[in-house]
């Protein structure tokens, strides 16, 4: 349905492999004028799990900047966006702070958009974590929080975005997290559904810190086989769904936790649209996403659930216009009064925009 109010999109990524530290920067500079060769090189030099997770390599090798996002939203009005850290490749010293500076300097206004907030990255395990938070805040007054990705799956064929399976339970991580709480910053938690218990424990340990679960906890393999064998049978996929539902409900009992309905069309969930070289239709999006979104709303309610695009990552499976069309219909069908909170109010409140 067409929304009669502007959206706040609290989860987009901005990057430019040609001019900033990026995992594909060297390959892009060497082969950027030859797309097929670039794709071959990226696949050759990156582990299969990460290539399978992102689906098509052009979604990580092409720049994604305000003008690209503006094109993706079509006729929808997006009032403000929140940039979420995007694996800035410069990690030594205070290198990650340069991502905050880069994003703060992008020309959103030229596209009729406003950068509402920045969620940067820093590792709470580091001794200089407190200093990094201060440097991020100095780099932009729009800094609102930190994300440190933790997805790590028992299936080693699924890409791990962290260097240990239970990062959020690490004693050094928890010690550093205290600085985040004292600084009045929020935390974006991203895990696979097999790790939701870790987020529950983190939320209970720091009940005063606002935490948002990115991507509904990414239930790997819920729609099809991924990795070495996750989700390969209907029974296994049903087990993944039930486990995810139970743990999401438990997490929702923590009043300081919100969730984002986002990234539901990344290939790691088991989608194969990219292999078919086509984009999922609105009807297909609704078929797959309705049970997940409805359960999130049942658990978190209309005041702690927020829509987010995760673009350009979900671009591999469908268009952003299709996602907004489908997700707004799903939310409306569940509760028409939830549309404004889910697509605007909750993000504004959580990120203090």
N, C-alpha and C positions, 0 to 999 in steps of 0.2 A: 504494500500500500504506500501511497505518497504521504510522507510526513509533513505536517503543517507547521513545523518549527525547525530551526537549525540543529544540527548534530554537533556534539563534541565527540571526537574520535580519540580515545585515550590509549591508543596503541598503534603507532606507525613507526616505521624504521626509515631513516634517511642515510644514504651512503653514496660514495663516489669512488669506485675502485681506481679511477684514473688519476686522482689527485690526493687521496688520503690513505693512511695505513689500512690495508684490507687483505684478507687471506688470499684473494685472487689477484692482487695488484700486479704482481710480476707477470702472470699469464696474460692479463688484460693488456698490459703495455707491450708485450711481445706479439700477441696474436689478435688484438682487439679488432683489427680490420678484416679478420678472416674468421667469421663466426663458427664455422664447422670445425676448423682447426682448434679454435679456442675451446670449444666444447670438448673435443677429444683430449686436449691437454689437461683441462680441469678434471675430467674423469680419470685420466691416467695417474695424476699425482695426488688425488684425494682418495681416502678410504671409501670403499663401497657404501658403508653405512651412512655417511654424511650425504653422499650423492643421492642415495635412495630416499633420505629424509627430505631433501629439498625438491627432488623430482626432476626438474629441468635446470640445467646449469645457468641458463641466461638470466634466471631470477636472482642469482647472486653475483653475476659478473657485470650486469648492466647498472649504470647509475640509477638511483631512485631519489629524486629531489622534489621540491615543492611543485614544480610544473608537471612532473609525472603523476603525483598524487592528485593534483587538480584534474587532470585528464581522467583519472580512474573514477572519480566520484560522480561524473556525468552531471545531471541536473540537480543532484542533491545539494543542499546547503550545508556546508560544514563550517561552523563558526570558529572552532579552535581544535587544535590537535595536540597530542602529547607524544613526544619522541621517546621511545624506549631504546635503551642501549642496544647496539647491534654488533656485538663482537668486534669492537675496535681492536685492530691488530697490534697496536703499540701498547705493550703492557709494562715495559720496564719503567721503574721510577714513577713519576707522575704522568706517564704517557696517556693514560686513560682520560685525563682531564681535557686533553685536546679534542676529544669527541664532543664534550660539552661546549667548548669554544666554537667548534665547527658548526654544530647544530644551531647555536645561538646566532650565528652570522648568516644563516641561510635566508634567502629572500621570500619568505612566506607572504609578506604583504603584497608583493607584486602579483600574487595569484589570488588575492582576495581572502587569504587565510591568516590566521593568527596562531603563533606558537604559544599555547597556553601553559605548558610545563615541560620540563625535561626530567627524565629518569635516567640517571647515569649508572656507571658500574664502578665497583671497587670491591676488593676481596676483604671481608671482615677478618680473615685470618692473618692479614698482614699487620706488622707492627706499626706501620704508618697509616693505618686505616683512618684514624681520626683526622690526620693531616690531609689525607685525600678528600675527605668530606668537606673540609674547610676550603680546599682549593677548588673543588667543584662549585661550591657556593659563591666563591669569589669570581669564578668564570661566568656565572649567570645567576641573576636573581630569580630566574624561573626554575631553578633546581627544586624538585619536590621530593625526590626519593632516590633510592638505589635499587638496582636489580643485580643479583648474582645468580646466574642460572645453575640449576642443580640436576637436570634430568640425567639419570643413569639407570639403565634397564638391565634386568637379569639376562636378557637375550643379547649376547654380545654382537649380534648382527644389527642391532639398533644403535644408532649413534649416541654416544655419551657426550653431553654438553658440560660435564663436570669431571674432575679428576678423582673423585671418590663417590661411593654409592649413597652415602648419607651425610652430605655436606652440611645440611642444616642442623645436624646433631653434633658436629665437630666442636670440641671444647674451645678451641681458638676462635672458631666462627662465632660462637655464642658470646665469648668475651668481647670480641670486636663489635658485635651487634648492639651491645650496651651503648656504644657511642652514637649509633644511629638513633636509638631511642632518645638519648639525651639531646640530640640535635633537632628533635622534632620532625624528623623525616619519615616518610613511609617506606615500605618495602614491597617490591614486586617479586613474588615467589613463583618460580616456574619449575615444576617437577613432572615426571610421568605419573600416571595414576597409581602405579605400584609403590610410590613414595609419599602418598598423601598423609600417611601417619606422621611423617617427619614435619610437615607443615602444621599439623595439629599440635604437635609438641612445641614447635617454635612459637605458635600463636599463644599457647598457654603459658609459656615461659615469659613472654613479653606482651601481656594483655593490654598495655596502654599504647602499643605501637600499631598504627594502621597497616594492615597487610592485605594485599590483593593477590588472589590466586590467578595467575595468567592461564588462559586457554582451557579453563575448566579442568586443569590437571592432566591434559593430553593422554587420553586412554589409548595407548598404542595397540594397534591391531584390532580395534573394535569393529572395523568395517571390512577387514580382509587381512590376508597374510602379509606380515612384514618381518624383517630380520631373518633369522634362521628358522623360525617356525611359530612366531607369535600370531595368534588369531587364525590359524590355518583351518580350523573346523568351526562349524556353526556352534557347537557346544562350547568350545573354547571362547568364542566371541561373546556368547551369552554370559560366561563366567567373568569375562573382563568387564562387561556392562554391569553386572550385579555387584562386583567388588568395587567398581568406581562409584556406583550409586550409594552404596553403604558408607564409604569413606567420605564422599562429598557431603552427605548428610551430617556426619560427625563433625567435619570441619566447620560447617555452617553453624554449629552450636557455639562457636567462638565468636562473640559479638564484634570483635575488632577486625574480622576478616570479611572482605568483599570477594567477588569473583567476576571474571570477564568471560562473556560468551564470545569467543574468538578462536582463530586457528583451528576451526573444526573441519577444514578442508586441506590441511597439510597431508601429504602422502603417508606420513608416519602413522596415521590413523588407519591406513589400509586402502585409501582411495587409489584408483588407477586411471582417472580421467586423463592425466598427462601422458600415460602410456598409449592411450587411445587417440592422443593428439586432438582432443576436443575439450570444450569447457562445459562444466555441469550446468544444467538449466535450473531455473528457479524451482521448478517442481521437484527436481532431484535434490536440491539443497534442502527443501522442506522435508522431504522423505527421510533424509539422513539426520538432519539437525533437530527436528521437532522433539524427539524423546529426550535429547540431551538438554536442550534449552528449557523445556518444561520442567525437567527434574531440577535444574539449577534454580529456577524461579520458585519451585515448591520448597526448596531447602533454604535459599538465601532471601527469598521475598523480593518484592519489586524495589526495595530501597537499598539493597546491597548487591545488586546484579547490574553490570554495565556492558553494553555492546562495545566491541572494539574490532577494528578491521584486520589487524596484523598484516597490513599490506607493506611490502609487496609479496610476502611469503605465501599467502593463500591464492595469489594470482595464478599459480601453477595449475589450479583446478577449476577456477571460475572467475567471474568479474566481480568487482566491488559493488557495482550497481545491483547485480543479481543477489549478492549477499545481503545488502541492505533491504532490498525488496522482500526477500524470503524471511530474514530474521525479524523484520518489523511485522510481517503478517503473523509469524509464529507467536510473537509477544502479544500482539493485538488479540489473537484468538484465545490466548490464555487469560489475558486481563487487559482490556483496553486502557485502563487507568495506569498501566505499567509503562506505556510507551515513553512518556516524557521522562520519568525517572531513569529508565534503562538507557535511553539514547542521549540524555543530556544531564539531568540533575545529579545523578550519582557520581559521574566522572568529575563534574564541577566541584562537588563537595569533597570527594576523596583526595583530589589533587590540589585542592584549595586554589582553584582558578578564579 
